[in-house]
């Protein structure tokens, strides 16, 4: 698995953990042990904290901003196909130039 694939899998694991436990508000917040993420020490979680996707309460409990997370996932679903299409066009152009050059 590539580094990007590992990052996406880790992000999805974190999102699923919050979803399973319904931790979407301060009143429903959970600690990392309750979420099953106690051994998680990765940059993805810290990034989600910085972006305010995951919010830390005063008593070391966490909850997820559900609306922000949904917007992030929706944007990812839109951007990825566009990026792949752009990459395909660039490769096709390069292949066409190489083919014409060696013809």
FENKA-V959327 format. One record per helix or strand. SS is the DSSP state (H for helix, E for strand). FROM is the first residue (numbers start at 0). TO is the last residue. Records with the same first field share a line. If there is no record, write none. Layout:
# FENKA-V959327
SS: FROM-TO ; FROM-TO
This chain:
# FENKA-V959327
H: 2-20 ; 25-27 ; 31-34 ; 42-49 ; 65-100
E: 29-29 ; 53-55 ; 61-63
